[in-house]
Each structure stands twice: as structure tokens, then as C-alpha cells.
């Protein structure tokens, strides 16, 4: 029998990593994101080459139309795998077509993956600050997401970045 009261997988004392593969082009956005979001996590690690081992990864990169990461020898799926992150946010704006090409299904590198089309300025870090605060209260990521950005066709959410969110890891919360 299916239980309606299954426990939500929870990450205790989640860690966050920031991987900047833009050669500094995203330094302003990265600094704003780090200032807003890092205080919610037990520890934070930055890198400009190796994916940091973490539970949540913010990835700053330019994705080419063929799906490759500009100037880098790993794919998005390989970065996810190597970081071990359950939540990955590609925090730089890329086209939907590039994202589709970069995230073809593999046997590895699955996560709750957020891909940004439009950061909408300082809306981006505030949205993720609110999302992760909800998750720390035990609300699963998809439920918190829908609470902050109700999934109503055609609705414009001025207080949310424009994103694609394949929720591959499913229900997941923090504590």
C-alpha cells in the first residue's frame, strides 16, 4: 500500500559550493549570490576549476549551443556528478536550447537542477534565499518552489527569476 506520509529525504547541515567557470565574468553576480545565500549553509566553498564537493552547487558558466561548457573539459552532468550535489543551480543566463543540449540524460549527474534563463537582477539571490529558507524549515524543494512561484500557465512572477527546473532528485529538504 502506498503511504501518504512518506518521509521527505532531508540533508542535515547542508553545504554550498560556488563554481565559477566564466573567468571572472560573473564575479558581481557570484558575490551577490554568495552574500545572500551562504549564511543559510554550514559551510561554503568556492572554486574556479574543480567542482567543490557540496550538497548545493551554484554553477557559473556559458553553455554553448552544442551543450558544452565554454572553455571547460567537463559537461554539466559531469560537474553535477563530481560535486555530489543534490541541488544544482546554473546561475548564469543561457538559452533554453543550450540547456536542452547540455542536460541530455546520462546514468550519472542527476540533481534538482535549476537552469536560469533570466536572473532578473537582484530578484535571483532573493528568490533562492527564500527557497532555501523554506527548505530549512523542512519543506521539500518542489513544494517550496510552487509556494514561491505558483505554476499557473502564463503567469508572470516579477519576484522570481525565469528558469527551467527539472526536479530530477524529487522531494528534498534541509535541516
ABEGO torsion letter per residue (X at the ends): XBBAABBBBBBBGBBBBBBBAAGGAAAAAAAAAAAAAAAABABBBBBAABBBBBABBBBBBBBBAAGBBBGBABBAAAAAAAAGBABBBBABBBBAAAAAAAABBBABGBBBBBBBABAGEAAAAAAAAAAAAAAAAGBBAAAAAAAABBBBBGBBBAABBBBBBBBAAEBBBBX
